[in-house]
Amino acid sequence: MRGGEVWFDTMKCEICNNKDAETAISVKRDGEEQELYVCKDCARQERLRRQKKSQRTHKSLGGAHGVSVSVTQVGGDGASPPQFLEALMNAVNGMVSDMERAEKEKRARKEPKFSTFPSSRVDAEYRIGERLHLEGLHLIGEMPAVQRAVDALEMRLVGVDADGVKETGHVYTLEFACSPARAKRVVKDIVDQERNARVRLMTEMPRVFGDSLCRALAILKNCRLLSSGEFFDLLSPLRLAALEDMLDGITLDEIDACLAQTDLSSKDESLSLEDRDAADSERADEMNRRFEDVMLNERAEERFL
């Protein structure tokens, strides 16, 4: 070294041993960094080798020292893969086979044909139009259990989703793929359970019932926007109160008329945001006026307040 520069004029390349050394590079040998004096061609080849190595994500066949590990082959010819890899591959293969078998079974299995149970003969207290009114079961928290039981019996309770409100008003159509006789018995059982739920609301859970009524009245008196789906949902607990003669300012017949006239088709969703807000605003203003004088009567206050 002279004046901070390396002199190569008397050295040969330490890689090819043919050409004169022209530059110095660092290489890793036996786990240690070493400085080699090499020609420009060998320096370039070493740089390319490092670039290729930095871009690889796995060792290729025929690597250094005979090591052979790849995605498609593990070990040498005829060698078994390590046990953990073999178990993993078997698990993946088994999972794929199970998925394919399940898909074939699903295609082969025909969707059962469901019929709609006519609810017109159910007591008027427990239906709104042709749908079962199960607000009591909802308020006491038993609705999910009822739906699971019905599903297990080849039936389903289908609610109405309107204007973003899921199962608005907690009214349901019963659809069945079993015998009509079984469906009839199940409907009777559901109505019995709804009757019991309403009794529990009055006797064991008056705070829950009173809260649902006060919330519904507060929204109807003060809301600034009101969709059809939300309006129908708010009327549902008030209908139970009207059945128990707990409201002043509105009758059961008037509530039933409002429920019957409410459009649950979600047609407003096709309107522009501005037109939808205008419709919801008009409905809110109308209900603010209509429910301004509706309140819980003395009978309700004795029980809830």
Disulfide bonds with the S-S distance in Angstrom:
none
